[in-house]
Amino acid sequence: MTILSTKDREKPFILIGAVIAGIIIQRLIDKELSSLIYLTEIGVFFVIFAVMLPVEIKDVEMAFKKIKPTAISLFVNFIFIPAFSWTMGWLILKNYPDFWAGAILYTLTPCIGWYLIFTDIAKGDVPWGISLLPWNITLQVVLMPLYLYILVGKVVPVEISTLIRSVALFLVAPFVLGYIVQKFVIKKKGRDYFFGPLKSSMGKVKLWALVIVIISMFVSQRSLDISDIHKVGLLILFLIVFFFVLFILVVIIGRLFNLVYEDIVTMGFTTTARNSEAVIGVAVSAFPGHPLVYLAIILGPVVELPVLLIIARIMLGLKEKKFFQGAL
């Protein structure tokens, strides 16, 4: 059974450390360094490119072998979650619009890799999970401008032209470039090299590039006040409710549609795990001067990791009790 690597276990703490470092540096400098935004944007582009690089579009056809669970997963990810996230934000975070906007941004994009680790831990259907990757990445790229305008733009106003630029620069462009580079490297070096040493190296570089991005995000502007920290509790409440409501919903749907255990596990993690890297660039570009938006997005994985581990253990426990069809 797969276990979390040291890098995966430590990632939330590394991200929070980067936030703290950025805030401290900004306090010491006590001056807005707006020029750092260009470094941030370059770093974000690289991070998102690294995230998109391993995604194989050809895998999309595998999802047609499981039409019912695939349809349910896509419905939950791209119809239910946006509406649910906005509504829950209104209930919990409506007095803090920046946190509300950041929470919506964080929950809008399904994870495109992280969830496979937890799917394997809980003994789900990893091959089907892989086939969902192209669907998730393509739909989030296509639908993001609409979500930003309808949902996030109603919380923190933003120009439509800014939204289009942000999505084009930090989602569409890395996606297209990643596809081109992937095909080129595989042709020259082969699949074993691309999905072996290259993918491993990109994963390590991506994490530390993200650290640099986060530090520069908070160093570049000084509008984050220490008094904002007390609001973090509400954001954590939002995230915990979000993850566990989705988990319970997926279990109920799985039982209602008589899905086997492996499918319910995969569906559960592809709808709960989120893709924070993909929206950081959009947030930086579309919401300059709103560090609480960034903080909400960065705190997401900090809550997500322990919650997903708990969910994996619960799923394994339910499997042992023969709660699901096919749970042998």
C-alpha positions in Angstrom: 0.0 0.0 0.0 1.2 3.5 -0.9 2.3 5.8 2.0 2.8 9.5 1.9 6.4 10.5 1.1 8.2 12.8 3.5 7.8 15.6 1.0 4.0 15.1 0.9 3.7 14.8 4.7 5.7 18.0 5.3 4.2 20.1 2.5 1.5 21.8 4.6 4.1 22.8 7.2 6.5 24.1 4.5 3.7 26.2 3.0 2.8 27.7 6.3 6.4 28.4 7.0 6.7 30.2 3.7 3.7 32.4 4.7 5.2 33.2 8.1 8.6 34.0 6.5 7.0 36.3 3.9 5.0 38.2 6.6 8.1 38.6 8.8 10.3 39.8 5.9 7.6 42.3 5.0 7.4 43.6 8.6 11.2 44.0 8.7 11.3 45.8 5.4 8.1 47.8 6.1 7.8 48.8 2.5 5.7 47.6 -0.4 7.8 45.9 -3.1 5.3 45.8 -6.0 8.1 44.8 -8.4 8.2 41.4 -6.8 4.8 40.6 -8.4 6.6 39.8 -11.6 8.8 37.2 -9.8 5.6 35.8 -8.3 3.9 35.5 -11.7 6.9 33.8 -13.3 7.2 31.4 -10.4 3.5 30.6 -10.4 3.6 29.9 -14.1 6.4 27.4 -13.6 4.6 25.7 -10.7 1.4 25.3 -12.7 3.3 24.1 -15.7 5.0 21.5 -13.5 1.6 20.4 -12.2 0.1 20.1 -15.7 3.1 18.5 -17.4 2.4 14.8 -16.5 -1.3 14.9 -17.4 -2.0 12.7 -20.4 -5.0 13.6 -22.5 -5.3 10.2 -24.1 -6.3 8.7 -20.7 -9.7 10.4 -21.0 -11.1 7.5 -23.0 -10.7 5.1 -20.0 -13.4 7.0 -18.1 -16.0 5.8 -20.6 -15.6 2.3 -19.2 -17.2 3.6 -16.0 -19.8 6.1 -17.3 -22.0 6.2 -14.2 -19.3 7.0 -11.5 -17.5 9.3 -14.0 -20.7 11.3 -14.6 -21.4 11.5 -10.8 -17.8 12.7 -10.1 -17.9 15.4 -12.8 -21.4 16.5 -11.6 -20.1 16.9 -8.0 -16.9 18.6 -9.0 -18.2 21.1 -11.5 -21.8 21.7 -10.5 -22.4 20.8 -6.9 -19.2 22.0 -5.4 -19.2 25.6 -6.8 -22.7 26.1 -5.6 -22.1 24.4 -2.3 -18.8 26.3 -1.7 -20.4 29.7 -2.4 -23.4 29.0 -0.2 -21.2 27.7 2.7 -19.0 30.7 2.3 -22.0 33.0 2.6 -23.0 31.2 5.8 -19.6 31.2 7.5 -17.3 33.9 5.8 -19.7 36.5 4.5 -18.3 39.1 6.9 -14.8 38.5 5.6 -15.0 38.8 1.7 -11.3 38.1 1.0 -11.4 34.9 3.0 -14.7 34.0 1.3 -13.2 34.7 -2.2 -10.1 32.7 -1.4 -12.1 29.8 0.0 -14.2 29.7 -3.2 -11.1 29.8 -5.4 -9.4 27.0 -3.4 -12.5 24.7 -3.7 -13.2 25.3 -7.3 -10.4 23.3 -8.8 -10.2 19.5 -8.4 -6.8 18.0 -7.6 -4.9 16.6 -10.5 -2.5 14.2 -8.8 -2.5 14.5 -5.0 -5.7 12.5 -4.6 -4.3 9.4 -6.3 -2.0 8.9 -3.2 -5.1 8.7 -0.9 -7.0 6.7 -3.4 -4.3 4.1 -3.3 -4.0 4.3 0.5 -7.7 3.5 0.8 -7.5 0.8 -1.9 -9.6 2.6 -4.5 -9.5 2.3 -8.3 -6.3 4.1 -9.2 -6.4 3.4 -13.0 -9.9 5.0 -13.1 -8.6 7.9 -11.0 -5.9 8.5 -13.6 -8.5 8.5 -16.4 -10.3 11.3 -14.5 -7.3 13.6 -14.6 -7.7 14.9 -18.2 -11.4 15.5 -17.5 -10.7 17.4 -14.3 -8.0 19.6 -15.8 -9.8 20.4 -19.0 -13.1 21.3 -17.4 -11.5 23.5 -14.7 -9.6 25.4 -17.4 -12.7 25.9 -19.5 -15.1 26.7 -16.7 -12.8 28.8 -14.5 -13.6 32.2 -16.2 -17.3 31.6 -15.7 -16.9 30.5 -12.0 -14.7 33.5 -11.3 -17.1 36.0 -12.8 -20.3 34.5 -11.3 -19.1 33.4 -7.9 -15.8 35.1 -6.9 -16.6 38.3 -8.7 -19.7 38.8 -6.6 -17.7 38.6 -3.4 -14.6 40.6 -4.4 -15.3 42.7 -7.6 -12.8 42.2 -10.4 -12.7 43.2 -14.1 -13.7 40.5 -16.6 -10.7 41.4 -18.7 -8.4 40.7 -15.7 -10.1 37.3 -15.1 -9.7 36.3 -18.8 -6.0 37.3 -18.7 -5.4 35.5 -15.4 -7.0 32.2 -16.6 -5.3 32.4 -20.0 -1.9 33.1 -18.5 -2.0 30.8 -15.5 -4.2 27.9 -16.6 -4.5 27.7 -20.4 -0.9 28.6 -21.3 0.7 26.1 -18.8 -1.7 23.4 -19.9 -0.9 23.8 -23.6 2.9 24.2 -23.0 2.9 21.2 -20.7 1.2 19.1 -23.4 3.8 20.2 -26.0 6.8 19.6 -23.8 5.5 16.2 -22.7 5.1 15.0 -26.3 8.5 16.4 -27.2 10.4 14.8 -24.3 8.7 11.4 -24.6 9.6 11.4 -28.3 13.2 12.2 -27.6 13.8 10.4 -24.3 11.0 7.9 -23.9 8.1 7.4 -21.5 10.3 5.8 -18.8 12.5 8.8 -18.6 9.6 11.3 -18.6 7.5 9.6 -16.0 10.5 8.5 -14.0 13.5 10.8 -13.3 12.0 13.9 -15.0 8.7 13.7 -13.2 10.4 13.1 -9.9 12.8 16.0 -10.3 10.0 18.3 -11.4 8.0 17.4 -8.2 10.9 18.4 -6.0 11.6 21.7 -7.9 7.9 22.5 -7.9 7.6 22.5 -4.1 10.5 24.8 -3.6 9.4 27.1 -6.4 6.0 27.3 -4.7 7.8 28.3 -1.5 9.6 31.1 -3.3 6.2 32.2 -4.8 4.5 32.3 -1.5 7.2 34.3 0.2 7.3 36.8 -2.6 3.5 37.1 -2.6 3.5 38.3 1.1 6.7 40.3 0.9 5.4 42.3 -2.1 2.5 43.9 -0.2 1.9 45.0 3.3 -1.8 45.0 3.5 -1.9 41.9 5.8 -2.6 42.9 9.4 -1.8 40.7 12.3 -5.4 41.2 13.6 -6.5 39.1 10.6 -5.1 36.0 12.1 -8.1 35.5 14.4 -10.3 35.0 11.4 -8.4 31.9 10.4 -10.6 29.8 12.8 -13.6 30.5 10.6 -11.7 29.5 7.5 -10.6 26.2 9.1 -14.2 25.6 10.1 -15.3 26.2 6.5 -12.7 23.8 5.1 -13.4 21.0 7.6 -17.1 21.2 6.9 -16.4 21.3 3.2 -14.3 18.1 3.2 -16.5 16.0 5.5 -19.8 17.1 3.8 -18.4 16.0 0.5 -17.2 12.7 2.0 -20.6 11.9 3.5 -22.3 13.0 0.2 -20.1 10.6 -1.8 -20.8 7.7 0.5 -24.5 8.3 0.3 -24.4 8.6 -3.5 -22.3 5.5 -3.7 -24.8 3.5 -1.7 -27.8 4.9 -3.6 -26.3 4.0 -7.0 -24.9 0.6 -5.8 -21.3 1.5 -6.7 -18.5 -0.8 -5.6 -16.2 0.2 -2.8 -13.2 1.0 -5.1 -15.3 3.4 -7.2 -16.7 5.2 -4.1 -13.1 5.6 -2.8 -11.9 7.1 -6.0 -14.9 9.3 -6.4 -14.5 10.5 -2.8 -10.9 11.6 -3.2 -11.3 13.2 -6.7 -14.1 15.4 -5.3 -12.5 16.3 -1.9 -8.9 16.9 -2.8 -8.3 20.3 -4.3 -5.7 21.8 -6.6 -4.3 24.9 -4.7 -1.4 25.5 -7.1 -3.7 26.1 -10.1 -5.5 29.0 -8.5 -2.6 30.8 -6.8 -1.6 32.4 -10.1 -5.1 33.5 -10.8 -5.5 34.9 -7.3 -2.2 36.9 -7.5 -3.1 38.3 -10.9 -6.8 39.0 -10.4 -6.7 40.1 -6.7 -3.5 42.2 -6.1 -3.4 43.7 -2.7 -5.7 41.0 -1.2 -3.3 38.8 0.8 -6.1 37.2 2.7 -7.3 35.7 -0.6 -3.9 34.1 -0.9 -3.8 33.0 2.7 -7.1 31.2 2.3 -5.8 29.3 -0.7 -2.5 28.3 1.0 -4.2 27.2 4.3 -6.4 24.8 2.2 -3.7 22.0 1.9 -2.8 22.4 5.6 -6.3 21.3 6.6 -6.7 19.0 3.6 -3.8 16.6 4.4 -5.0 15.4 7.9 -8.6 15.4 6.8 -7.9 13.2 3.8 -5.8 10.8 5.9 -8.8 10.5 8.3 -11.2 9.9 5.5 -8.9 7.2 4.1 -8.9 5.4 7.5 -12.7 5.7 7.8 -13.1 4.2 4.3 -10.9 1.3 5.2 -12.8 0.8 8.4 -16.1 0.8 6.5 -14.6 -1.7 4.0 -13.7 -4.1 6.8 -17.3 -3.9 8.1 -18.6 -4.8 4.6 -20.5 -1.5 4.4 -20.1 -1.2 0.6 -20.9 -3.4 -2.3 -17.8 -5.3 -3.4 -15.8 -4.5 -0.2 -14.2 -7.9 0.3 
